[in-house]
Amino acid sequence: MIVYLNGEYMPAEEAKISPFDRGFLFGDGIYDATPSYDGKAVALQLHLDRMNRGLESIGIENPLTDQQWRDVAKNLSEKNGGQNLGIYFHVSRGNEGRRFQGFPTDIKATVFAMVINIDPHPEVPNRKLKSGLRAVSAEDLRWRRCNIKSTALLGNVLHFQESYSAQKDETIMYNANGELTEASISNVFIVKNGAVATPILDNQILPGISRHIVVDSLRIDGSIPVEERVVTMNEVRQADEIWITNSSKHIGPVIELDGEAVGDGLVGPVWEKAMTIYESVKYDY
Ligand SMILES: Cc1ncc(COP(=O)(O)O)c(C=O)c1O
């Protein structure tokens, strides 16, 4: 794999950073990942906007312009054979040569980018051919600024591991009030009686770009009602369908939660419709 580090492209094995980098010492940084198919990125500007907001919120000046990031995305896709890739961007506050928590002044951010292989998506989704995902649930024990796409991901990693070690695909999380937040690497939607609901955007969840495309495109299409509101775990457990959304799965249908079938235990018809709408508009964002 060819990666990008601080202005240069190089084979992954040659990319080296200092152990004094604050990304390594503190997870002090912001990242983003944009799906790209045959060199065509999905919603790259929305990913760049989110990264800009994240960097601003933790006081790191964005080291590249949006156009420079676009060039990095294009070059990495070309240098790594195009096809189905997640383009991963990572900015840390940099390396001051010592371990000290306070923000250093006059320090250069570390900029890293690479690609991640992701699954292809059929343009015509078919629920009979789609394999469903299995999830477990857990109380959300992460920090309270989950709207920031921080590279400090230990909370998410531990929650992901809860499902991974049980040979499941995701961990769906709830807050102390029993309200759905999100999943360890995804946002969550439920479907009941044909209507779709997902938690509102606040500090408890990441403003997922896939979530945005789903909500926006369903609203524009108009054939499936969609609400952003508080969703309780009781509703999740009684849902006809559960979906998780992220930039590699787009909309992933969940057919089992905590060992119980979701709805009739099959990938649902509303998933098929929503995924069809998603596929038809994803390059418009
Ligand atoms: C915690 C969390 N929520 C939601 C998402 C989905 O975001 P997006 O759709 O922008 O990939 C991710 C993706 O990495 C995530 O890590």
The ligand as an SDF file (V2000), in Angstrom:
LIG
                    3D

 16 16  0  0  0  0  0  0  0  0999 V2000
  -18.7810    5.9480   16.4930 C   0  0  0  0  0  0  0  0  0  0  0  0
  -19.1760    6.0880   15.0680 C   0  0  0  0  0  0  0  0  0  0  0  0
  -20.4320    6.4350   14.7720 N   0  0  0  0  0  0  0  0  0  0  0  0
  -20.8440    6.5660   13.4930 C   0  0  0  0  0  0  0  0  0  0  0  0
  -19.9780    6.3340   12.4300 C   0  0  0  0  0  0  0  0  0  0  0  0
  -20.4770    6.4910   11.0230 C   0  0  0  0  0  0  0  0  0  0  0  0
  -19.9790    7.6460   10.4130 O   0  0  0  0  0  0  0  0  0  0  0  0
  -19.8470    7.7640    8.8280 P   0  0  0  0  0  0  0  0  0  0  0  0
  -21.1930    7.4320    8.2760 O   0  0  0  0  0  0  0  0  0  0  0  0
  -19.4620    9.1630    8.6020 O   0  0  0  0  0  0  0  0  0  0  0  0
  -18.8100    6.7710    8.4120 O   0  0  0  0  0  0  0  0  0  0  0  0
  -18.6600    5.9920   12.6900 C   0  0  0  0  0  0  0  0  0  0  0  0
  -17.7350    5.7790   11.5710 C   0  0  0  0  0  0  0  0  0  0  0  0
  -16.5620    5.5940   11.7120 O   0  0  0  0  0  0  0  0  0  0  0  0
  -18.2380    5.8670   14.0280 C   0  0  0  0  0  0  0  0  0  0  0  0
  -16.9770    5.5310   14.3290 O   0  0  0  0  0  0  0  0  0  0  0  0
  1  2  1  0
  2  3  1  0
  2 15  2  0
  3  4  2  0
  4  5  1  0
  5  6  1  0
  5 12  2  0
  6  7  1  0
  7  8  1  0
  8  9  2  0
  8 10  1  0
  8 11  1  0
 12 13  1  0
 12 15  1  0
 13 14  2  0
 15 16  1  0
M  END
$$$$
